[in-house]
Amino acid sequence: MSPMPWSSASVPTSSLHIIKTTKTTMISFLIYHFTHRTVAHSGVMLQAIKKVVPVVQCRLSCLLLVCVLGGCAQQDEFERDQVGNFEALWTIMDEHYSFFDYKQVDWNEVHSRYRALVSNEMTDRELFDVCGDMLKELRDGHTNLIASHDVSRYWVWEQWPVNYNERLIDQHYLNFDYKRASGIKYQILPDNFGYMYYGSFSSVIGEGNLDLILSYLSTADGLIIDVRDNGGGYLTNVETLVSRFIGEKTLAGYICHKTGKGHNDLSEPYAYYFEPTKNHIHYLKPVVVLASRGSFSATNNFVSIMKSLGQVTIVGDTTGGGCGLPFTSELPNGWRVRFSSCHIMDAQGRLTEFGVAPDVRVDMDEDDHTHDAILDTAIDILARATAPPRLHRRGNAAPPHHSDN
């Protein structure tokens, strides 16, 4: 008998994005249970979620559930041999993957090329390599073939500069003196600017912990939020964090999901909003977010939302992208395939699958082991944003105009 799917290791990736607290672990179980069945159970599913989560939290959970259930359909049956597994994989992607047209991928042409490489005489490893190469044609970091011996991947950020050095910051900016809570490292820098490093959106952010962090940083004139090399995690943590930097209900973006087997069978976009967290500490002074190519998935979503806020500047490199909501399916031989089944767009309705560009583009100098050019740029930006206005000379004559250019 297989174990109950309560742990993150056994819950489908689509469920992981809405796990936040012990209570919402129930959500992950419910979604796991029902997404392996038909869409007819969706009403039961929604009622079950409403019984275990607050109304506000339920809004995002139910919206994500619609995306998951929208991709559910009766799967065709295939043989368990090598050819059958290849055809099953190709068909699952053909009917449920959501970015074919956006990425201008001719999936039928891809089938012709890779089918010629498959035979029932090949080994499992050989089949895995062929299938993995086929999935790389999609250029999607959320798309993986998962077997007991390997996981195929397209992680484009591995080819780009890291643009982050934790030891350098700890030693030369924090002097090895910092606080840590809910996976967030934080301290006030000598320039009186706060610094927060959040290494993974999989680290659950407690509201109480976040209150203590922001209370400590409240005296800082500005704040730097560093999410470089953050590979993503739970979307609920994105909402928890963003909600501390807004003063009113804010459009976060749009979500659309597959409605049929055709490549263009997508729903109309659903707008989703974030609201300021009630009865908790907020930070509305100038903020700079540091990003890199390693800022992927949920981190990409966080950066895209923060970029739309007036007091926020994004500094560093373009994020790693990944704006599809992942879903997991299974092949006849037990291999699993993970792929993007829904679109998450920014507040302007744009897809950020290939990343969010920074407001100020900066690279670190890999040969400089004492300075972080990206962090230094953020400090300079905050220094200018928080500098007191210059006083004009008194008198009858108007003061001369000096162009900043």
C-alpha positions as a Markdown table, in Angstrom:
| # | Residue | x | y | z |
|---|---|---|---|---|
| 1 | Met | 0.0 | 0.0 | 0.0 |
| 2 | Ser | 1.4 | 3.4 | -1.0 |
| 3 | Pro | 2.0 | 6.0 | 1.6 |
| 4 | Met | -0.6 | 8.8 | 2.1 |
| 5 | Pro | 0.4 | 11.8 | 0.1 |
| 6 | Trp | 0.9 | 14.3 | 2.9 |
| 7 | Ser | 4.6 | 15.1 | 2.5 |
| 8 | Ser | 6.0 | 17.4 | -0.2 |
| 9 | Ala | 7.9 | 14.5 | -1.6 |
| 10 | Ser | 4.7 | 12.6 | -2.6 |
| 11 | Val | 2.3 | 15.4 | -3.5 |
| 12 | Pro | 2.2 | 16.5 | -7.2 |
| 13 | Thr | 4.0 | 19.7 | -8.0 |
| 14 | Ser | 0.8 | 21.5 | -8.8 |
| 15 | Ser | -0.3 | 21.0 | -5.2 |
| 16 | Leu | 3.0 | 22.2 | -3.7 |
| 17 | His | 2.3 | 25.7 | -4.8 |
| 18 | Ile | -0.6 | 26.1 | -2.3 |
| 19 | Ile | 0.9 | 24.5 | 0.7 |
| 20 | Lys | 1.4 | 27.2 | 3.4 |
| 21 | Thr | 0.7 | 26.0 | 6.9 |
| 22 | Thr | -0.2 | 22.8 | 8.7 |
| 23 | Lys | -3.8 | 23.5 | 7.9 |
| 24 | Thr | -3.2 | 23.9 | 4.2 |
| 25 | Thr | -1.4 | 20.6 | 4.1 |
| 26 | Met | -5.0 | 19.3 | 4.0 |
| 27 | Ile | -5.4 | 21.2 | 0.8 |
| 28 | Ser | -2.4 | 19.5 | -0.8 |
| 29 | Phe | -3.9 | 16.1 | 0.1 |
| 30 | Leu | -7.3 | 17.1 | -1.2 |
| 31 | Ile | -5.9 | 18.3 | -4.5 |
| 32 | Tyr | -3.8 | 15.2 | -4.8 |
| 33 | His | -6.8 | 13.0 | -4.2 |
| 34 | Phe | -9.1 | 14.7 | -6.7 |
| 35 | Thr | -6.7 | 15.6 | -9.5 |
| 36 | His | -6.2 | 11.9 | -10.0 |
| 37 | Arg | -9.9 | 11.6 | -10.8 |
| 38 | Thr | -12.4 | 13.5 | -13.0 |
| 39 | Val | -13.5 | 17.1 | -13.2 |
| 40 | Ala | -16.9 | 16.0 | -11.9 |
| 41 | His | -15.4 | 16.0 | -8.4 |
| 42 | Ser | -14.5 | 19.7 | -8.6 |
| 43 | Gly | -17.6 | 20.9 | -6.6 |
| 44 | Val | -16.8 | 18.4 | -3.8 |
| 45 | Met | -13.2 | 19.5 | -3.9 |
| 46 | Leu | -14.1 | 23.2 | -3.5 |
| 47 | Gln | -16.4 | 22.5 | -0.6 |
| 48 | Ala | -13.8 | 20.5 | 1.1 |
| 49 | Ile | -11.2 | 23.3 | 0.8 |
| 50 | Lys | -13.6 | 25.8 | 2.2 |
| 51 | Lys | -14.0 | 23.7 | 5.4 |
| 52 | Val | -10.3 | 23.8 | 6.2 |
| 53 | Val | -9.0 | 27.2 | 5.1 |
| 54 | Pro | -10.1 | 30.8 | 5.8 |
| 55 | Val | -12.1 | 32.6 | 3.1 |
| 56 | Val | -9.3 | 35.0 | 2.1 |
| 57 | Gln | -6.8 | 32.1 | 1.8 |
| 58 | Cys | -9.4 | 30.1 | -0.1 |
| 59 | Arg | -9.6 | 32.6 | -2.9 |
| 60 | Leu | -6.1 | 31.9 | -4.2 |
| 61 | Ser | -6.4 | 28.2 | -3.5 |
| 62 | Cys | -9.6 | 27.8 | -5.4 |
| 63 | Leu | -8.3 | 29.8 | -8.3 |
| 64 | Leu | -5.3 | 27.5 | -8.5 |
| 65 | Leu | -7.6 | 24.5 | -8.2 |
| 66 | Val | -9.6 | 25.6 | -11.2 |
| 67 | Cys | -6.3 | 25.6 | -13.2 |
| 68 | Val | -5.4 | 22.1 | -12.0 |
| 69 | Leu | -8.9 | 20.7 | -12.6 |
| 70 | Gly | -9.1 | 22.4 | -16.0 |
| 71 | Gly | -6.2 | 20.3 | -17.1 |
| 72 | Cys | -7.7 | 17.0 | -16.0 |
| 73 | Ala | -9.0 | 14.6 | -18.7 |
| 74 | Gln | -9.4 | 10.9 | -19.4 |
| 75 | Gln | -6.0 | 9.7 | -20.6 |
| 76 | Asp | -5.7 | 7.5 | -23.7 |
| 77 | Glu | -4.3 | 4.1 | -23.1 |
| 78 | Phe | -0.9 | 3.1 | -24.5 |
| 79 | Glu | 1.2 | 0.0 | -24.4 |
| 80 | Arg | 3.8 | -0.3 | -21.7 |
| 81 | Asp | 6.7 | -0.9 | -24.2 |
| 82 | Gln | 9.2 | 1.7 | -25.2 |
| 83 | Val | 7.2 | 3.0 | -28.2 |
| 84 | Gly | 4.0 | 3.1 | -26.1 |
| 85 | Asn | 5.7 | 5.2 | -23.4 |
| 86 | Phe | 7.1 | 7.6 | -25.9 |
| 87 | Glu | 3.7 | 8.1 | -27.5 |
| 88 | Ala | 2.1 | 8.5 | -24.1 |
| 89 | Leu | 4.5 | 11.2 | -23.2 |
| 90 | Trp | 4.1 | 13.0 | -26.5 |
| 91 | Thr | 0.3 | 12.9 | -26.3 |
| 92 | Ile | 0.1 | 14.1 | -22.7 |
| 93 | Met | 2.2 | 17.1 | -23.7 |
| 94 | Asp | 0.3 | 17.6 | -26.9 |
| 95 | Glu | -3.1 | 17.8 | -25.1 |
| 96 | His | -2.1 | 19.6 | -21.8 |
| 97 | Tyr | 1.0 | 21.7 | -22.3 |
| 98 | Ser | 0.1 | 25.4 | -22.5 |
| 99 | Phe | 3.0 | 27.2 | -24.2 |
| 100 | Phe | 3.2 | 25.7 | -27.7 |
| 101 | Asp | 2.1 | 28.7 | -29.6 |
| 102 | Tyr | 3.8 | 31.2 | -27.4 |
| 103 | Lys | 7.1 | 29.4 | -27.9 |
| 104 | Gln | 6.3 | 28.7 | -31.6 |
| 105 | Val | 7.0 | 25.0 | -31.2 |
| 106 | Asp | 5.8 | 22.7 | -33.9 |
| 107 | Trp | 5.0 | 19.7 | -31.7 |
| 108 | Asn | 4.1 | 17.4 | -34.7 |
| 109 | Glu | 7.4 | 18.1 | -36.3 |
| 110 | Val | 9.1 | 17.3 | -33.0 |
| 111 | His | 7.2 | 14.0 | -32.9 |
| 112 | Ser | 8.5 | 13.1 | -36.3 |
| 113 | Arg | 12.1 | 13.7 | -35.4 |
| 114 | Tyr | 12.1 | 11.9 | -32.1 |
| 115 | Arg | 9.8 | 9.0 | -33.0 |
| 116 | Ala | 12.4 | 8.0 | -35.6 |
| 117 | Leu | 14.9 | 7.5 | -32.7 |
| 118 | Val | 12.6 | 5.2 | -30.6 |
| 119 | Ser | 12.3 | 1.4 | -30.9 |
| 120 | Asn | 11.2 | -1.4 | -28.5 |
| 121 | Glu | 14.7 | -2.8 | -28.5 |
| 122 | Met | 16.2 | 0.3 | -26.8 |
| 123 | Thr | 17.0 | 0.3 | -23.1 |
| 124 | Asp | 15.1 | 2.4 | -20.5 |
| 125 | Arg | 18.1 | 4.7 | -20.2 |
| 126 | Glu | 18.2 | 5.2 | -23.9 |
| 127 | Leu | 14.5 | 5.9 | -24.1 |
| 128 | Phe | 14.8 | 8.3 | -21.1 |
| 129 | Asp | 17.5 | 10.3 | -22.9 |
| 130 | Val | 15.5 | 10.6 | -26.1 |
| 131 | Cys | 12.4 | 11.7 | -24.2 |
| 132 | Gly | 14.4 | 14.1 | -22.1 |
| 133 | Asp | 15.9 | 15.7 | -25.2 |
| 134 | Met | 12.4 | 16.0 | -26.8 |
| 135 | Leu | 11.1 | 17.9 | -23.7 |
| 136 | Lys | 14.0 | 20.3 | -23.9 |
| 137 | Glu | 12.6 | 21.5 | -27.2 |
| 138 | Leu | 10.0 | 23.3 | -25.0 |
| 139 | Arg | 12.7 | 25.4 | -23.3 |
| 140 | Asp | 10.7 | 25.2 | -20.0 |
| 141 | Gly | 12.3 | 24.9 | -16.6 |
| 142 | His | 9.1 | 23.5 | -15.2 |
| 143 | Thr | 9.1 | 20.6 | -17.6 |
| 144 | Asn | 10.8 | 17.4 | -16.3 |
| 145 | Leu | 10.7 | 13.7 | -16.9 |
| 146 | Ile | 11.2 | 11.9 | -13.6 |
| 147 | Ala | 12.4 | 8.4 | -13.4 |
| 148 | Ser | 14.1 | 6.4 | -10.6 |
| 149 | His | 17.5 | 6.9 | -12.1 |
| 150 | Asp | 17.4 | 10.5 | -13.4 |
| 151 | Val | 15.4 | 13.8 | -13.8 |
| 152 | Ser | 15.5 | 15.5 | -17.2 |
| 153 | Arg | 15.6 | 19.3 | -17.0 |
| 154 | Tyr | 16.0 | 22.5 | -18.9 |
| 155 | Trp | 17.6 | 24.9 | -16.4 |
| 156 | Val | 18.8 | 27.8 | -18.5 |
| 157 | Trp | 20.1 | 29.7 | -15.5 |
| 158 | Glu | 22.9 | 27.1 | -15.2 |
| 159 | Gln | 24.4 | 28.7 | -18.4 |
| 160 | Trp | 24.4 | 32.3 | -17.0 |
| 161 | Pro | 26.5 | 34.2 | -14.4 |
| 162 | Val | 25.4 | 33.3 | -10.9 |
| 163 | Asn | 25.5 | 37.0 | -9.8 |
| 164 | Tyr | 25.3 | 36.1 | -6.2 |
| 165 | Asn | 28.0 | 35.2 | -3.5 |
| 166 | Glu | 26.5 | 34.5 | -0.1 |
| 167 | Arg | 29.9 | 34.4 | 1.6 |
| 168 | Leu | 31.0 | 37.7 | 0.2 |
| 169 | Ile | 27.8 | 39.4 | 1.6 |
| 170 | Asp | 28.1 | 37.7 | 4.9 |
| 171 | Gln | 31.7 | 38.8 | 5.4 |
| 172 | His | 32.0 | 42.2 | 3.7 |
| 173 | Tyr | 28.5 | 43.6 | 4.2 |
| 174 | Leu | 27.0 | 41.9 | 7.3 |
| 175 | Asn | 30.3 | 41.2 | 9.1 |
| 176 | Phe | 28.9 | 37.8 | 9.9 |
| 177 | Asp | 26.3 | 39.5 | 12.1 |
| 178 | Tyr | 22.7 | 38.9 | 11.1 |
| 179 | Lys | 19.3 | 37.7 | 12.3 |
| 180 | Arg | 17.4 | 34.7 | 10.8 |
| 181 | Ala | 13.7 | 33.8 | 10.9 |
| 182 | Ser | 11.3 | 31.9 | 8.5 |
| 183 | Gly | 14.2 | 31.3 | 6.1 |
| 184 | Ile | 14.9 | 35.0 | 5.9 |
| 185 | Lys | 18.4 | 36.4 | 6.8 |
| 186 | Tyr | 18.1 | 40.1 | 7.8 |
| 187 | Gln | 20.1 | 43.0 | 9.2 |
| 188 | Ile | 20.4 | 46.8 | 9.0 |
| 189 | Leu | 23.5 | 47.8 | 6.9 |
| 190 | Pro | 25.8 | 50.7 | 8.1 |
| 191 | Asp | 24.1 | 53.1 | 5.6 |
| 192 | Asn | 20.8 | 52.5 | 7.6 |
| 193 | Phe | 19.2 | 50.5 | 4.8 |
| 194 | Gly | 17.6 | 47.2 | 5.7 |
| 195 | Tyr | 18.7 | 44.0 | 4.0 |
| 196 | Met | 16.7 | 40.8 | 3.7 |
| 197 | Tyr | 17.9 | 37.6 | 1.9 |
| 198 | Tyr | 15.2 | 35.0 | 1.2 |
| 199 | Gly | 16.7 | 31.9 | -0.3 |
| 200 | Ser | 13.6 | 29.8 | -1.1 |
| 201 | Phe | 9.9 | 30.4 | -1.4 |
| 202 | Ser | 9.6 | 26.9 | -0.1 |
| 203 | Ser | 10.5 | 28.2 | 3.4 |
| 204 | Val | 7.2 | 29.1 | 4.9 |
| 205 | Ile | 6.9 | 32.7 | 6.1 |
| 206 | Gly | 5.1 | 33.0 | 9.5 |
| 207 | Glu | 3.1 | 36.2 | 9.9 |
| 208 | Gly | 4.5 | 36.6 | 13.4 |
| 209 | Asn | 8.0 | 36.1 | 12.2 |
| 210 | Leu | 7.5 | 38.6 | 9.4 |
| 211 | Asp | 6.2 | 41.1 | 12.0 |
| 212 | Leu | 9.3 | 40.8 | 14.0 |
| 213 | Ile | 11.5 | 41.1 | 11.0 |
| 214 | Leu | 9.8 | 44.2 | 9.7 |
| 215 | Ser | 9.6 | 45.7 | 13.1 |
| 216 | Tyr | 13.4 | 45.4 | 13.5 |
| 217 | Leu | 13.9 | 46.9 | 10.0 |
| 218 | Ser | 11.3 | 49.7 | 10.4 |
| 219 | Thr | 13.9 | 52.3 | 11.4 |
| 220 | Ala | 15.8 | 51.8 | 8.2 |
| 221 | Asp | 15.4 | 54.5 | 5.5 |
| 222 | Gly | 15.0 | 51.9 | 2.7 |
| 223 | Leu | 15.0 | 48.2 | 2.3 |
| 224 | Ile | 16.8 | 45.7 | 0.0 |
| 225 | Ile | 15.1 | 42.4 | -0.6 |
| 226 | Asp | 17.6 | 39.9 | -2.1 |
| 227 | Val | 16.0 | 36.9 | -4.0 |
| 228 | Arg | 19.0 | 36.1 | -6.2 |
| 229 | Asp | 19.5 | 32.3 | -6.6 |
| 230 | Asn | 16.0 | 31.7 | -5.2 |
| 231 | Gly | 14.6 | 28.8 | -7.3 |
| 232 | Gly | 11.0 | 29.3 | -6.2 |
| 233 | Gly | 8.6 | 27.5 | -4.0 |
| 234 | Tyr | 5.0 | 28.2 | -2.8 |
| 235 | Leu | 2.9 | 30.9 | -4.4 |
| 236 | Thr | 1.2 | 31.5 | -1.0 |
| 237 | Asn | 4.6 | 32.7 | 0.3 |
| 238 | Val | 4.7 | 35.2 | -2.5 |
| 239 | Glu | 1.3 | 36.6 | -1.4 |
| 240 | Thr | 2.4 | 36.7 | 2.2 |
| 241 | Leu | 5.5 | 38.7 | 1.5 |
| 242 | Val | 4.1 | 41.1 | -1.2 |
| 243 | Ser | 1.1 | 41.9 | 1.1 |
| 244 | Arg | 3.5 | 43.7 | 3.5 |
| 245 | Phe | 4.6 | 46.2 | 0.8 |
| 246 | Ile | 1.2 | 47.4 | -0.4 |
| 247 | Gly | -1.2 | 49.9 | 1.1 |
| 248 | Glu | -4.3 | 48.9 | -0.9 |
| 249 | Lys | -5.9 | 46.1 | -2.9 |
| 250 | Thr | -3.4 | 45.5 | -5.8 |
| 251 | Leu | -3.8 | 43.7 | -9.1 |
| 252 | Ala | -1.1 | 41.0 | -8.9 |
| 253 | Gly | -1.7 | 39.5 | -12.4 |
| 254 | Tyr | -3.8 | 37.1 | -14.4 |
| 255 | Ile | -4.2 | 33.3 | -14.6 |
| 256 | Cys | -5.6 | 31.2 | -17.4 |
| 257 | His | -5.8 | 27.4 | -17.8 |
| 258 | Lys | -6.3 | 24.7 | -20.4 |
| 259 | Thr | -9.9 | 24.1 | -21.4 |
| 260 | Gly | -9.5 | 21.4 | -24.0 |
| 261 | Lys | -6.9 | 19.3 | -25.9 |
| 262 | Gly | -6.2 | 21.9 | -28.6 |
| 263 | His | -3.0 | 24.0 | -28.2 |
| 264 | Asn | -5.1 | 27.2 | -28.1 |
| 265 | Asp | -7.8 | 25.9 | -25.8 |
| 266 | Leu | -7.2 | 28.3 | -23.0 |
| 267 | Ser | -9.6 | 30.1 | -20.7 |
| 268 | Glu | -10.1 | 33.8 | -20.5 |
| 269 | Pro | -7.6 | 35.3 | -18.0 |
| 270 | Tyr | -8.7 | 35.5 | -14.4 |
| 271 | Ala | -7.5 | 38.6 | -12.6 |
| 272 | Tyr | -6.1 | 37.9 | -9.1 |
| 273 | Tyr | -5.4 | 40.5 | -6.4 |
| 274 | Phe | -3.4 | 40.9 | -3.3 |
| 275 | Glu | -4.6 | 42.9 | -0.3 |
| 276 | Pro | -2.6 | 44.4 | 2.6 |
| 277 | Thr | -2.3 | 42.1 | 5.5 |
| 278 | Lys | -4.6 | 43.3 | 8.2 |
| 279 | Asn | -3.3 | 44.0 | 11.7 |
| 280 | His | 0.3 | 43.4 | 10.8 |
| 281 | Ile | 3.4 | 45.5 | 10.1 |
| 282 | His | 3.9 | 47.0 | 6.6 |
| 283 | Tyr | 6.9 | 48.6 | 5.0 |
| 284 | Leu | 6.1 | 51.3 | 2.5 |
| 285 | Lys | 9.4 | 53.2 | 2.2 |
| 286 | Pro | 11.6 | 52.8 | -0.9 |
| 287 | Val | 12.5 | 49.2 | -1.7 |
| 288 | Val | 15.0 | 47.6 | -4.1 |
| 289 | Val | 14.6 | 43.9 | -5.1 |
| 290 | Leu | 17.8 | 42.1 | -6.2 |
| 291 | Ala | 17.2 | 39.4 | -8.9 |
| 292 | Ser | 19.3 | 37.0 | -11.0 |
| 293 | Arg | 18.9 | 34.3 | -13.6 |
| 294 | Gly | 18.5 | 31.9 | -10.6 |
| 295 | Ser | 15.3 | 33.7 | -9.6 |
| 296 | Phe | 12.9 | 31.2 | -11.0 |
| 297 | Ser | 9.2 | 30.1 | -10.8 |
| 298 | Ala | 7.5 | 31.6 | -7.7 |
| 299 | Thr | 10.5 | 34.0 | -7.4 |
| 300 | Asn | 9.8 | 35.1 | -11.0 |
| 301 | Asn | 6.2 | 35.8 | -9.9 |
| 302 | Phe | 7.3 | 37.8 | -6.9 |
| 303 | Val | 9.7 | 40.0 | -8.9 |
| 304 | Ser | 7.0 | 40.6 | -11.5 |
| 305 | Ile | 4.5 | 41.8 | -8.9 |
| 306 | Met | 7.0 | 43.9 | -6.9 |
| 307 | Lys | 8.1 | 45.6 | -10.2 |
| 308 | Ser | 4.6 | 46.9 | -10.6 |
| 309 | Leu | 4.7 | 48.8 | -7.3 |
| 310 | Gly | 5.7 | 52.4 | -7.4 |
| 311 | Gln | 8.2 | 52.4 | -4.5 |
| 312 | Val | 10.1 | 49.4 | -5.8 |
| 313 | Thr | 13.1 | 49.2 | -8.1 |
| 314 | Ile | 14.4 | 45.8 | -9.6 |
| 315 | Val | 18.2 | 45.6 | -9.8 |
| 316 | Gly | 20.5 | 42.8 | -11.2 |
| 317 | Asp | 19.8 | 40.4 | -14.1 |
| 318 | Thr | 16.7 | 39.2 | -15.8 |
| 319 | Thr | 15.0 | 36.5 | -13.8 |
| 320 | Gly | 15.0 | 32.9 | -14.8 |
| 321 | Gly | 11.4 | 32.9 | -15.8 |
| 322 | Gly | 8.9 | 30.1 | -15.3 |
| 323 | Cys | 5.4 | 31.5 | -15.3 |
| 324 | Gly | 3.6 | 28.3 | -15.9 |
| 325 | Leu | 1.8 | 26.4 | -13.1 |
| 326 | Pro | 3.2 | 22.9 | -13.1 |
| 327 | Phe | 1.0 | 19.7 | -13.2 |
| 328 | Thr | 2.2 | 16.1 | -13.0 |
| 329 | Ser | 1.1 | 13.1 | -15.1 |
| 330 | Glu | 2.3 | 9.5 | -15.3 |
| 331 | Leu | 3.5 | 7.2 | -18.1 |
| 332 | Pro | 2.6 | 3.5 | -18.4 |
| 333 | Asn | 6.0 | 2.5 | -17.1 |
| 334 | Gly | 5.6 | 4.6 | -13.9 |
| 335 | Trp | 7.8 | 7.5 | -15.0 |
| 336 | Arg | 6.2 | 10.9 | -14.2 |
| 337 | Val | 6.2 | 14.0 | -16.4 |
| 338 | Arg | 5.9 | 17.5 | -14.9 |
| 339 | Phe | 4.9 | 20.4 | -17.2 |
| 340 | Ser | 3.3 | 23.8 | -17.4 |
| 341 | Ser | -0.5 | 23.5 | -17.7 |
| 342 | Cys | -1.5 | 27.1 | -16.8 |
| 343 | His | -0.3 | 30.6 | -17.5 |
| 344 | Ile | 0.4 | 33.1 | -14.8 |
| 345 | Met | 0.7 | 36.6 | -16.3 |
| 346 | Asp | 1.9 | 39.9 | -14.8 |
| 347 | Ala | -0.4 | 42.9 | -14.0 |
| 348 | Gln | -0.1 | 44.1 | -17.6 |
| 349 | Gly | -1.2 | 40.7 | -18.9 |
| 350 | Arg | 2.2 | 39.8 | -20.2 |
| 351 | Leu | 3.7 | 36.3 | -20.0 |
| 352 | Thr | 7.0 | 36.2 | -18.1 |
| 353 | Glu | 8.0 | 32.7 | -19.1 |
| 354 | Phe | 11.4 | 33.9 | -20.2 |
| 355 | Gly | 12.0 | 36.2 | -17.3 |
| 356 | Val | 11.3 | 39.6 | -15.9 |
| 357 | Ala | 13.8 | 42.3 | -16.9 |
| 358 | Pro | 15.3 | 44.5 | -14.2 |
| 359 | Asp | 14.9 | 48.3 | -14.0 |
| 360 | Val | 18.6 | 48.6 | -13.6 |
| 361 | Arg | 20.8 | 45.9 | -15.2 |
| 362 | Val | 24.0 | 45.1 | -13.3 |
| 363 | Asp | 26.4 | 42.1 | -13.2 |
| 364 | Met | 28.8 | 41.2 | -10.5 |
| 365 | Asp | 32.5 | 41.2 | -11.2 |
| 366 | Glu | 33.5 | 37.5 | -10.5 |
| 367 | Asp | 37.1 | 38.6 | -9.9 |
| 368 | Asp | 36.1 | 41.0 | -7.2 |
| 369 | His | 35.8 | 39.1 | -3.9 |
| 370 | Thr | 35.1 | 42.0 | -1.7 |
| 371 | His | 32.3 | 44.0 | -3.5 |
| 372 | Asp | 28.9 | 43.0 | -4.8 |
| 373 | Ala | 28.2 | 45.4 | -7.7 |
| 374 | Ile | 24.5 | 44.6 | -7.6 |
| 375 | Leu | 24.1 | 45.2 | -3.9 |
| 376 | Asp | 26.3 | 48.4 | -4.2 |
| 377 | Thr | 23.9 | 49.7 | -6.9 |
| 378 | Ala | 20.9 | 49.0 | -4.7 |
| 379 | Ile | 22.5 | 51.0 | -1.9 |
| 380 | Asp | 23.2 | 53.9 | -4.2 |
| 381 | Ile | 19.6 | 53.9 | -5.5 |
| 382 | Leu | 18.2 | 54.0 | -2.0 |
| 383 | Ala | 20.7 | 56.7 | -1.0 |
| 384 | Arg | 19.4 | 58.9 | -3.8 |
| 385 | Ala | 15.8 | 58.1 | -3.1 |
| 386 | Thr | 16.0 | 58.9 | 0.6 |
| 387 | Ala | 18.4 | 61.9 | 0.3 |
| 388 | Pro | 16.9 | 65.2 | 1.7 |
| 389 | Pro | 15.9 | 67.7 | -1.0 |
| 390 | Arg | 18.5 | 70.4 | -1.8 |
| 391 | Leu | 17.7 | 73.8 | -0.5 |
| 392 | His | 17.5 | 76.7 | -3.1 |
| 393 | Arg | 19.1 | 80.1 | -2.5 |
| 394 | Arg | 16.9 | 82.8 | -1.1 |
| 395 | Gly | 16.4 | 86.0 | -3.0 |
| 396 | Asn | 14.5 | 87.6 | -5.8 |
| 397 | Ala | 16.2 | 85.9 | -8.6 |
| 398 | Ala | 15.2 | 82.4 | -9.5 |
| 399 | Pro | 17.8 | 79.8 | -8.8 |
| 400 | Pro | 19.8 | 78.4 | -11.8 |
| 401 | His | 18.5 | 75.2 | -13.2 |
| 402 | His | 20.9 | 72.3 | -13.2 |
| 403 | Ser | 20.1 | 69.3 | -15.3 |
| 404 | Asp | 20.6 | 65.9 | -13.8 |
| 405 | Asn | 21.7 | 64.7 | -17.3 |
